[in-house]
Amino acid sequence: MKKKLKVGEFGAIYTQFKNKPKEAILFLKKKKDGECVKALYRKDFGYVDIVWGENDPKTNRGYGLKHIIEKHGKEFHSVGSSVEEFIPLAFQLGSIRELKEERKIIIENPLYRVVILTAWKKRLNKNLLLTAYIVIKKPKK
């Protein structure tokens, strides 16, 4: 008998990727829907869910893995990395900065930034991966 998946605000909820961010990202890239709960973990922060999310192709605004891939995917390739390699590493190695008024946590260093949302639509109390990118300084004119 097949186990019935729970469905949440972001689609199917996958629980088999706890502490397995690379596998969670590869899985969501294939499924293109849902969320992998507790896929990312840091001792000093706790668990973060990875959601497939959405991205508006006209404005390039969105959230989650789809947004990261569509808006920032080429950045990772330009430095010889992939989204499934970059996100777990950046999440583990950056310094934490909290933006209380925006309900966001930023994990960063001078080269990259990972943004975690700590409340979804001001009601769902959970940590989820909002975006991640390489900080590219634009040349001064």
Sequence and secondary structure as in RCSB ss.txt:
>XXXX:A:sequence
MKKKLKVGEFGAIYTQFKNKPKEAILFLKKKKDGECVKALYRKDFGYVDIVWGENDPKTNRGYGLKHIIEKHGKE
FHSVGSSVEEFIPLAFQLGSIRELKEERKIIIENPLYRVVILTAWKKRLNKNLLLTAYIVIKKPKK
>XXXX:A:secstr
     EEETTEEEE TTTT HHHHHHHHHHH S EEEEEEEETTTEEEEEE  EE TTT  EEHHHHHHHHHHHH
HHHTT  HHHHHHHHHHHSEEEEEGGGTEEEEEETTEEEEEESSBTTTB   EEEEEEE       
